[in-house]
């Protein structure tokens, strides 16, 4: 175990040398003194304001007491004598600090941090380290043939939330089954600046689409995490939620109780925000305390923000274009320019994936078990058929050694394998389109033809420009609405889209072979149209950041495509990759909106004061697409540039069954009594923010629904 998480403690500024001894799982003793070569440590860089700290932190595993911090002390200025006592009392009240892996905490003398929570954050890291020691030394795995109350299929973003919350009751047994392995010490995962390093490795499912007929006639690779933590282990870590009216639309289409107001407490419940430091605030990090939680499992923070000259330039540019600064993109109104937070454990300075947040701190619970490197082949059934509610008795698995066996579930099976995997598990289990199931000799348990339909994904592309030397900055985001992007052309585009809704609905129904009804699709499309043109939700996300000290990059994606695709099994082999067709750019809105955003980015490059530092557009550049380039010119460029945005949703949509739904508003699969789906596949529409924040919230709410429906809680 690397001692890095203790560097904050080691580097508390003061006159005394602080010495830490950490015994690793292998018994290796690492002694590290404060700072390195006389340079200040991380704590000083992260604006830990002084206080006097002395104390002892102990972590217990079996009969081994590991000394983590021993009799340390340092003279600190500007302390307040009661601060540490108040913080300690707060931590003791918090559930995570009642965990038996952190038995002893003795703190005396004052200690203060900007935001008054650094002590809590540091202790949280220590508690997590203790939990990791316990969990890794004695992993909670069990052989097959066991019986559990709940089986969670997929140890990803959503599944780990559900497993955590259900196992809070010590009398309820929970099993997580994950196809991948642990990535706790995988530097391709933990590196805060390492987005993309895991792509193409063994922790990436590397799904592939069919040739995209409307988008270059070539396949696209879809990234998804094959690891404990799921895609939260390989995503871009951005923590941005959704527009409030988008979530309200879930209830509008028939999902009773699913609104922004009902989901908002769960966003906050999941979140543990590290408020920005003075340095981060000076460099653009802002937030609304009322929109965020500080007591949840999921660490959210801003990365280290370098001194920069780009953020203010961009802000002034967008102000000139009529787009305001937004204090916090997570309060339900996203339009504006912002320096956004990410899923980062700022104290340890590592990615905060789902396992770090929801599994490792509670992995020692005796009623929570985990099986890694294990495929779920299908559900096994107790009773029922196509005319009645089917009841799952458990799951059939293939272990890493190839052994096939069955594990029982007395209460429920919760499928959380993701938008591209969960539909296949249902189909392999006999739930889905009869024609598809019979094609592969799978017995039909529930004839539910919309399983795997309604796939929605966004596409991603980027522009770039060279700048005058000396550019510095961090990643920033702008969320424009349709009027920002199209200006005076908005009305004509709105009229064109409105006229085509019926045609698009008919074509989508035909592609789905009638499993989705044209009239239902038209109603869904009309609601999406209203969100875009009447409610004025944001229609694009654009990330601006320095490509180098003399270049700027702008990565962007249109947020609300109308195209609907599908994902289905291609054989009865559970290990075979699915057939995926998102139908990218099938409808002209999807293509023209993506092109319109590209034009908007070009416009920002030419708007002051950003224009004052841009020397030349390099991608696409005016040779590839002239200043007055046609739609065809832009299309030709785009089709060579785009990729998936890796945000697939909707393939087990939460909607009334007669409108094309796969799960009801309690996330139970239609035609079953005890099978639920909890992951991105249940989202009926795309959301404007990154999926991960909404998935944590949905899974938190789903956990409460499961508890409410059970007699065990």
C-alpha positions in Angstrom: 0.0 0.0 0.0 1.5 3.3 -1.0 1.7 5.9 1.7 0.6 8.7 -0.6 -2.7 9.3 1.2 -0.8 10.4 4.2 1.2 13.1 2.5 -1.3 15.7 3.5 -0.7 14.8 7.1 3.0 14.6 6.6 3.1 18.0 5.0 1.2 20.1 7.5 3.1 23.4 7.5 5.0 24.2 10.6 8.4 24.2 12.3 8.5 20.6 13.4 9.3 17.6 11.2 6.5 15.2 10.9 7.3 11.6 10.6 4.8 8.9 9.4 5.2 5.2 9.6 2.8 3.1 7.5 2.8 -0.7 7.5 1.7 -2.0 4.1 -0.3 -5.1 3.6 2.9 -7.0 2.9 4.5 -5.7 6.0 6.8 -3.2 4.3 7.7 -0.2 6.5 7.8 3.1 4.8 9.2 6.1 6.7 8.7 9.4 5.0 9.6 12.8 6.3 7.8 16.0 5.8 8.3 17.4 2.3 10.7 16.3 -0.3 14.2 17.9 -0.8 13.0 20.9 1.2 10.0 21.6 -1.0 6.6 22.2 0.5 4.2 19.2 0.7 0.8 18.8 -0.8 -1.0 20.2 2.2 0.7 23.6 1.8 -0.1 23.6 -1.8 -3.7 22.9 -1.0 -4.1 25.8 1.3 -4.2 24.0 4.7 -4.2 26.9 7.1 -2.3 26.1 10.3 -3.4 25.0 13.7 -1.8 22.8 16.4 -2.4 19.2 15.8 -1.4 16.3 18.0 -2.9 12.9 18.1 -2.9 9.3 17.2 -4.8 7.5 14.5 -5.0 3.7 14.7 -6.4 1.3 12.3 -7.2 -2.2 13.4 -7.3 -5.4 11.4 -7.5 -8.7 13.3 -4.8 -8.4 16.0 -2.6 -6.0 14.1 -2.5 -2.4 15.1 -1.0 -0.2 12.4 0.5 3.0 13.5 -0.4 5.6 10.9 0.4 8.8 12.6 2.2 8.8 15.9 2.6 11.5 18.4 3.0 14.2 15.8 2.9 17.9 16.4 3.6 21.2 14.8 3.2 24.8 15.7 0.5 26.4 13.6 -0.8 29.9 13.4 -4.3 31.4 13.4 -5.8 28.4 15.1 -9.1 28.5 17.0 -9.1 26.3 20.1 -12.6 25.0 19.6 -12.4 24.2 15.9 -10.9 20.7 16.1 -13.3 19.7 18.9 -16.3 20.7 16.9 -15.0 19.0 13.8 -14.3 15.8 15.7 -17.8 15.8 17.2 -19.2 16.2 13.7 -17.1 13.4 12.4 -18.2 11.1 15.2 -21.8 11.8 14.4 -21.2 10.9 10.8 -21.8 7.2 10.0 -18.5 6.7 8.2 -16.6 7.5 11.3 -18.5 4.9 13.3 -17.0 2.2 11.1 -15.1 -0.2 13.3 -12.0 0.1 11.1 -11.3 3.5 12.7 -11.5 2.9 16.4 -9.3 5.5 17.9 -9.2 9.2 17.2 -7.6 11.6 19.7 -7.2 15.1 18.5 -6.3 18.1 20.6 -5.5 21.7 20.0 -7.0 23.8 17.2 -6.9 23.2 13.5 -8.6 25.1 10.7 -9.0 24.8 7.0 -10.6 27.1 4.5 -14.1 25.7 4.4 -13.7 24.2 7.9 -13.7 20.6 6.6 -10.1 19.6 5.8 -9.8 17.7 9.1 -12.9 15.7 8.2 -11.5 15.0 4.7 -8.1 13.9 6.0 -9.7 11.6 8.5 -11.9 10.2 5.8 -8.8 9.2 3.8 -7.4 7.6 6.9 -10.6 5.7 7.5 -10.7 4.6 3.9 -7.1 3.4 4.1 -8.0 1.3 7.1 -11.0 -0.1 5.3 -8.8 -1.0 2.3 -6.3 -2.8 4.6 -9.1 -4.8 6.1 -10.9 -5.5 2.8 -7.8 -6.4 0.8 -6.3 -8.6 3.5 -9.6 -10.6 3.9 -11.7 -10.0 0.8 -15.4 -10.8 1.2 -15.7 -13.4 -1.5 -17.8 -16.5 -1.4 -18.0 -19.7 -3.4 -20.9 -20.3 -5.7 -23.9 -22.3 -4.5 -24.7 -19.8 -1.8 -28.0 -18.1 -1.2 -28.3 -14.3 -0.7 -31.2 -12.0 -0.1 -30.1 -9.7 -3.0 -27.8 -10.3 -5.9 -26.4 -7.2 -7.7 -25.3 -8.0 -11.2 -22.5 -5.5 -12.0 -20.2 -3.8 -9.6 -20.3 -0.5 -11.4 -21.4 3.0 -10.7 -25.0 2.1 -9.9 -24.6 -1.4 -8.6 -22.2 -0.5 -5.9 -24.5 2.2 -4.6 -27.3 -0.3 -4.3 -25.1 -2.9 -2.7 -23.9 -0.4 -0.2 -27.3 0.8 0.8 -28.9 -2.6 1.0 -26.1 -4.0 3.1 -26.5 -1.2 5.7 -28.9 -3.7 7.3 -26.6 -6.3 8.9 -29.4 -8.9 8.7 -29.6 -8.6 4.9 -27.1 -10.5 2.7 -25.9 -8.9 -0.5 -23.7 -10.3 -3.3 -22.1 -8.2 -6.0 -21.0 -10.0 -9.1 -18.5 -8.2 -11.3 -17.1 -9.3 -14.7 -13.9 -7.3 -14.2 -11.4 -7.1 -11.4 -10.3 -4.5 -8.9 -8.6 -1.4 -10.2 -7.8 0.1 -6.8 -4.1 0.4 -7.5 -4.3 0.8 -11.3 -2.5 4.1 -12.2 -4.5 4.3 -15.5 -7.5 4.7 -13.2 -6.3 6.6 -10.2 -4.4 9.4 -12.1 -6.5 12.5 -12.0 -5.0 13.7 -15.2 -5.0 10.3 -16.9 -8.3 10.3 -18.9 -8.0 7.9 -21.8 -5.1 5.9 -20.4 -7.4 2.9 -19.7 -9.0 3.0 -23.2 -8.1 -0.2 -25.1 -6.9 -2.0 -22.0 -8.4 -5.1 -20.4 -10.6 -2.9 -18.1 -12.4 -1.4 -21.2 -15.2 -3.5 -22.7 -14.3 -1.9 -26.1 -17.8 -2.4 -27.6 -18.1 -1.8 -31.3 -21.1 -0.6 -33.2 -22.3 -1.8 -36.6 -21.3 0.3 -39.6 -23.1 3.6 -39.1 -25.1 4.0 -42.3 -25.8 7.7 -41.8 -22.4 8.6 -40.3 -19.6 7.6 -42.5 -20.5 3.9 -42.9 -17.9 2.8 -40.4 -18.1 1.3 -36.9 -17.4 3.2 -33.7 -15.8 2.0 -30.5 -17.9 2.5 -27.3 -15.8 2.7 -24.1 -17.2 1.2 -21.0 -15.5 0.1 -17.8 -15.0 -3.6 -17.2 -13.9 -3.4 -13.6 -15.1 -2.9 -10.1 -16.4 0.7 -10.4 -17.6 0.2 -13.9 -17.3 3.2 -16.2 -16.7 5.5 -13.3 -13.2 4.0 -13.4 -12.4 5.2 -16.9 -14.7 8.2 -17.5 -13.7 11.9 -17.7 -14.7 12.4 -14.0 -16.8 15.5 -14.7 -19.5 16.1 -12.1 -22.3 17.9 -13.8 -25.9 16.9 -13.3 -29.0 17.8 -15.5 -31.5 20.4 -16.2 -34.4 20.3 -13.7 -37.0 20.2 -16.4 -35.4 17.2 -18.0 -35.9 15.2 -14.9 -39.4 16.5 -14.5 -40.1 15.1 -18.0 -39.6 11.6 -16.6 -42.8 12.0 -14.6 -44.5 13.7 -17.5 -44.2 10.5 -19.6 -45.7 8.4 -16.7 -43.0 7.7 -14.2 -44.8 8.8 -11.0 -42.5 10.4 -8.4 -39.5 10.9 -10.7 -39.0 14.7 -10.7 -36.1 17.1 -10.1 -37.5 17.8 -6.6 -37.6 14.1 -5.7 -34.2 13.3 -7.2 -32.4 16.4 -5.9 -32.0 15.2 -2.3 -30.3 12.1 -3.7 -27.8 14.1 -5.6 -26.9 15.7 -2.4 -27.1 12.5 -0.4 -24.4 10.9 -2.6 -22.1 13.9 -2.7 -19.2 14.8 -0.4 -18.1 18.1 -1.8 -14.6 19.5 -0.9 -15.2 23.2 -1.2 -12.8 25.1 -3.4 -9.7 26.5 -1.7 -8.9 30.2 -1.8 -6.5 29.5 -4.7 -9.1 27.5 -6.6 -11.7 30.2 -6.1 -9.3 32.9 -7.3 -8.9 30.8 -10.5 -12.6 30.3 -11.2 -14.0 27.6 -9.0 -17.4 28.6 -7.6 -20.3 26.7 -6.1 -23.7 27.1 -4.5 -23.7 25.5 -1.0 -27.4 24.8 -1.2 -27.0 22.7 -4.3 -24.3 20.4 -2.9 -23.9 17.8 -0.2 -20.9 17.5 2.1 -21.8 14.3 3.9 -22.2 11.7 1.2 -19.8 8.9 0.2 -18.7 10.4 -3.2 -15.8 12.8 -3.0 -16.3 15.7 -5.5 -13.7 18.4 -5.8 -11.8 20.7 -8.2 -8.4 19.5 -9.4 -5.4 21.7 -8.8 -5.9 24.7 -10.9 -2.8 26.3 -12.2 -2.3 30.1 -12.4 -4.0 30.8 -15.8 -4.9 33.5 -18.2 -7.4 31.5 -20.2 -10.4 31.3 -17.8 -11.0 35.1 -17.6 -10.5 35.5 -21.3 -13.1 32.9 -22.0 -15.5 34.3 -19.5 -15.2 37.8 -21.0 -15.7 36.3 -24.5 -18.9 34.5 -23.6 -20.2 37.5 -21.7 -19.8 39.4 -24.9 -21.7 36.7 -26.7 -24.6 36.9 -24.2 -23.7 33.7 -22.2 -23.4 34.4 -18.5 -21.1 33.0 -15.9 -23.0 30.3 -13.9 -22.0 29.9 -10.2 -22.9 26.2 -10.1 -24.0 24.0 -13.0 -25.4 21.5 -10.5 -28.4 23.4 -9.3 -30.8 22.5 -12.1 -30.1 25.4 -14.4 -27.0 24.7 -16.5 -26.7 27.4 -19.1 -23.5 29.4 -18.8 -19.7 29.3 -18.5 -18.2 27.5 -15.5 -15.1 25.8 -14.0 -16.7 22.5 -13.1 -15.9 20.0 -10.3 -15.0 16.4 -10.8 -15.2 13.1 -8.9 -11.8 13.5 -7.2 -10.6 12.6 -3.7 -8.7 15.8 -3.3 -6.9 14.8 -0.1 -5.4 11.7 -1.7 -5.5 13.4 -5.1 -6.9 10.3 -6.9 -9.9 9.6 -9.0 -13.0 8.9 -6.9 -14.6 6.0 -8.6 -17.6 4.1 -7.4 -15.6 1.5 -5.5 -13.6 4.1 -3.6 -16.8 5.9 -2.7 -19.3 3.1 -2.1 -17.5 -0.2 -1.7 -14.0 -0.1 -0.2 -15.0 1.9 2.9 -17.6 -0.8 3.8 -16.1 -3.8 2.2 -15.5 -5.5 5.6 -19.3 -5.8 6.2 -19.8 -9.5 6.9 -23.1 -9.5 5.0 -21.7 -8.0 1.8 -19.8 -10.3 -0.5 -18.1 -9.7 -3.8 -17.2 -12.0 -6.7 -14.8 -10.5 -9.3 -13.8 -11.8 -12.8 -17.2 -13.6 -12.9 -19.7 -13.5 -15.7 -23.4 -13.6 -15.1 -24.7 -15.8 -17.9 -28.4 -15.5 -17.2 -31.1 -15.4 -14.6 -32.6 -18.7 -13.4 -36.3 -18.8 -12.7 -38.5 -20.1 -10.0 -41.8 -19.9 -11.7 -43.9 -17.9 -14.1 -44.0 -17.5 -17.8 -45.0 -15.2 -20.6 -48.6 -14.9 -19.2 -47.6 -14.2 -15.5 -45.0 -12.6 -13.4 -41.7 -14.5 -13.6 -39.8 -14.8 -10.4 -36.0 -15.1 -10.4 -34.5 -17.7 -8.2 -31.0 -16.5 -8.8 -28.3 -16.3 -11.4 -26.1 -18.6 -13.4 -22.4 -17.6 -13.4 -19.2 -18.5 -15.1 -16.2 -18.1 -12.7 -12.8 -17.1 -13.9 -11.7 -20.7 -14.0 -14.6 -21.6 -16.3 -16.8 -23.3 -13.7 -20.5 -22.8 -14.3 -22.8 -22.7 -11.2 -25.9 -21.1 -9.8 -26.3 -18.7 -6.9 -29.7 -18.1 -5.3 -31.5 -14.9 -4.5 -34.3 -15.1 -2.0 -35.5 -11.5 -2.5 -34.4 -9.8 -5.7 -31.9 -9.7 -8.5 -30.8 -6.2 -9.4 -29.2 -5.8 -12.9 -26.7 -3.0 -13.0 -24.5 -4.0 -16.0 -24.9 -0.8 -18.0 -26.9 0.3 -21.0 -25.0 -1.9 -23.4 -24.9 -5.1 -21.2 -28.1 -5.1 -19.1 -30.4 -5.7 -22.1 -28.4 -8.7 -23.1 -28.6 -10.3 -19.7 -32.4 -9.9 -19.9 -32.5 -11.4 -23.3 -30.3 -14.3 -22.4 -32.7 -14.9 -19.5 -35.7 -15.1 -21.7 -36.9 -11.5 -21.4 -37.2 -9.6 -24.6 -38.4 -9.6 -28.2 -39.7 -13.1 -28.9 -38.3 -13.1 -32.5 -34.8 -12.4 -31.2 -35.0 -14.9 -28.4 -36.3 -17.7 -30.6 -33.7 -17.0 -33.2 -31.1 -18.2 -30.6 -33.3 -20.9 -29.1 -33.8 -19.1 -25.9 -37.0 -19.9 -24.0 -39.3 -16.9 -23.7 -40.1 -16.1 -20.1 -41.4 -12.6 -20.7 -42.3 -11.3 -24.1 -41.1 -7.7 -23.8 -40.0 -6.6 -27.3 -38.7 -3.1 -26.3 -35.7 -4.6 -24.3 -32.6 -3.2 -26.0 -34.5 -0.6 -28.0 -34.5 3.2 -27.5 -30.7 3.5 -27.4 -29.6 7.1 -27.4 -26.0 8.2 -27.6 -24.3 11.5 -28.2 -21.3 12.1 -30.6 -18.2 14.0 -29.8 -15.8 16.1 -31.9 -13.3 18.9 -31.4 -11.9 22.1 -32.8 -8.5 23.6 -32.2 -6.5 26.8 -32.7 -3.0 28.0 -32.2 -2.5 30.9 -29.9 0.2 33.4 -28.8 2.8 31.8 -26.6 2.3 31.6 -22.8 -1.3 30.2 -22.7 -2.1 28.6 -19.3 -5.4 27.4 -17.9 -7.6 24.5 -16.8 -10.6 22.8 -18.3 -13.7 24.9 -18.4 -17.2 24.3 -19.7 -19.9 26.3 -21.5 -23.4 25.1 -21.8 -25.3 27.2 -24.5 -28.9 26.8 -25.4 -30.4 26.8 -28.8 -30.8 30.5 -29.0 -27.1 31.0 -28.1 -26.0 28.7 -30.9 -28.4 29.5 -33.7 -29.4 33.1 -32.8 -31.8 34.5 -35.5 -32.0 31.1 -37.2 -33.6 29.4 -34.2 -37.2 29.9 -35.4 -36.7 28.5 -38.8 -34.8 25.5 -37.4 -37.6 24.9 -34.8 -40.2 24.9 -37.5 -38.2 22.4 -39.6 -37.7 20.1 -36.7 -41.4 20.3 -35.7 -42.5 19.4 -39.2 -40.4 16.3 -39.2 -41.3 14.8 -35.8 -44.0 12.5 -37.2 -41.8 11.3 -40.0 -38.9 10.6 -37.5 -41.4 8.7 -35.3 -42.6 6.6 -38.2 -39.0 5.8 -39.3 -38.0 4.8 -35.8 -41.0 2.6 -35.4 -40.1 0.9 -38.7 -36.5 0.3 -37.6 -37.7 -1.3 -34.4 -40.0 -3.6 -36.4 -43.0 -2.1 -34.6 -41.8 -2.8 -31.1 -41.9 1.0 -30.6 -45.2 2.5 -31.7 -45.0 5.6 -33.9 -47.6 7.5 -32.0 -45.8 6.9 -28.7 -42.5 7.9 -30.3 -44.0 11.1 -31.7 -45.2 12.1 -28.2 -41.7 11.5 -26.8 -40.2 13.5 -29.6 -42.6 16.3 -29.0 -41.6 16.4 -25.4 -37.9 16.5 -26.4 -38.7 19.3 -28.9 -40.4 21.3 -26.2 -37.4 20.9 -23.8 -35.1 22.2 -26.5 -37.1 25.0 -28.1 -39.6 26.0 -25.3 -37.8 25.2 -22.1 -34.5 26.3 -23.6 -32.4 23.5 -22.0 -28.8 23.6 -23.0 -28.1 21.8 -26.3 -24.4 21.4 -26.2 -21.4 20.9 -23.9 -18.2 22.5 -25.0 -14.9 22.0 -23.0 -12.2 24.6 -23.5 -8.7 23.9 -22.3 -5.1 24.6 -23.3 -3.8 22.0 -25.8 -0.3 23.4 -25.0 1.2 26.7 -24.0 0.5 27.9 -27.6 -2.8 26.2 -28.5 -6.4 25.9 -27.4 -8.7 22.9 -27.8 -12.5 22.8 -27.7 -14.1 19.4 -27.4 -17.9 19.4 -27.9 -21.0 17.4 -28.3 -24.6 18.1 -29.1 -26.7 16.9 -26.1 -30.1 15.9 -27.4 -30.1 13.7 -30.5 -33.5 12.4 -31.8 -32.1 9.2 -33.3 -33.0 6.0 -31.5 -31.0 2.8 -32.0 -30.7 -0.6 -30.4 -28.5 -3.1 -28.6 -29.3 -6.9 -28.8 -27.6 -10.2 -28.3 -26.0 -11.7 -31.4 -25.9 -15.3 -30.1 -26.8 -17.3 -27.0 -23.2 -17.1 -25.8 -23.1 -14.8 -22.8 -19.5 -13.8 -23.5 -20.2 -12.7 -27.1 -20.3 -9.0 -27.8 -23.7 -7.5 -28.4 -24.9 -6.0 -31.7 -25.1 -2.2 -31.2 -26.5 0.3 -33.6 -27.0 3.9 -32.2 -28.0 5.2 -35.7 -25.8 8.2 -35.4 -27.0 11.2 -37.5 -30.0 9.3 -38.8 -32.1 12.5 -38.5 -31.0 15.8 -39.8 -31.3 17.5 -36.4 -28.6 15.3 -35.0 -26.2 16.2 -37.8 -27.1 19.9 -38.1 -27.0 20.5 -34.4 -23.5 19.0 -34.2 -22.4 21.2 -37.1 -24.1 24.2 -35.6 -22.1 23.8 -32.4 -18.9 23.5 -34.5 -19.7 26.8 -36.1 -20.4 28.3 -32.7 -17.0 27.2 -31.5 -15.4 28.8 -34.6 -17.4 31.9 -33.8 -15.9 32.0 -30.2 -12.4 31.8 -31.7 -13.2 34.9 -33.6 -14.8 36.8 -30.8 -12.8 39.2 -28.5 -11.0 38.9 -26.3 -10.3 35.3 -27.2 -9.7 36.4 -30.8 -6.8 38.5 -29.5 -4.8 35.4 -28.6 -5.9 33.0 -31.3 -3.5 33.1 -34.2 -4.9 30.4 -36.5 -7.7 27.8 -36.4 -6.0 24.4 -36.9 -8.9 22.0 -36.8 -10.7 22.0 -39.1 -8.9 25.0 -40.4 -10.1 27.2 -43.2 -8.6 25.1 -45.9 -10.7 22.1 -44.9 -13.9 24.2 -44.1 -13.8 27.7 -45.5 -15.2 30.7 -43.6 -18.4 30.4 -45.7 -18.2 26.6 -45.9 -21.4 24.8 -46.8 -23.2 22.2 -44.6 -21.7 19.5 -46.9 -18.2 20.9 -46.2 -18.8 20.7 -42.5 -20.4 17.2 -42.8 -17.4 15.9 -44.7 -15.1 17.1 -42.0 -17.3 15.9 -39.1 -17.7 12.4 -40.4 -13.9 12.0 -40.3 -13.7 13.4 -36.8 -16.6 12.3 -34.6 -16.7 9.5 -32.1 -19.2 8.3 -29.5 -19.4 10.4 -26.4 -19.8 7.1 -24.4 -23.1 8.2 -22.9 -25.6 5.5 -24.0 -29.0 5.5 -22.3 -32.5 4.2 -22.6 -32.1 0.5 -23.5 -34.3 -0.6 -20.6 -36.3 2.6 -20.4 -38.3 3.5 -17.4 -41.7 4.2 -19.0 -45.2 2.8 -19.0 -45.1 -0.6 -20.8 -47.6 0.5 -23.4 -45.4 3.4 -24.3 -42.3 1.2 -24.8 -41.0 0.9 -21.3 -39.0 -2.0 -20.0 -39.1 -1.1 -16.3 -41.8 0.6 -14.3 -41.4 3.6 -12.0 -40.0 1.4 -9.3 -37.5 0.0 -11.8 -39.0 -3.5 -11.8 -38.9 -5.2 -15.1 -42.4 -5.7 -16.6 -43.6 -9.2 -16.3 -41.3 -10.1 -13.3 -41.9 -10.0 -9.6 -38.3 -9.5 -8.4 -36.0 -8.3 -11.1 -35.0 -4.7 -11.3 -32.6 -2.7 -13.5 -30.7 0.2 -12.0 -28.2 1.8 -14.4 -28.1 4.2 -17.3 -30.3 2.0 -19.4 -33.4 3.0 -17.4 -33.0 6.8 -18.3 -35.8 7.5 -20.8 -34.0 10.6 -22.3 -30.5 11.9 -22.5 -29.5 14.4 -19.8 -27.4 17.6 -20.4 -24.8 16.9 -17.8 -22.4 13.9 -17.5 -24.3 10.7 -16.7 -22.3 9.7 -13.6 -23.8 12.3 -11.2 -27.3 11.4 -12.2 -26.6 7.7 -12.0 -25.4 8.0 -8.4 -28.6 9.9 -7.5 -30.9 7.4 -9.4 -29.2 4.5 -7.6 -29.6 6.2 -4.3 -33.3 6.6 -4.9 -33.6 3.1 -6.3 -32.1 1.8 -3.1 -34.8 3.4 -1.0 -37.5 2.1 -3.4 -36.1 -1.5 -3.0 -36.1 -1.1 0.8 -39.6 0.3 0.8 -40.9 -2.7 -1.2 -39.1 -5.2 1.0 -40.2 -6.7 4.3 -36.6 -6.8 5.5 -36.0 -3.1 6.2 
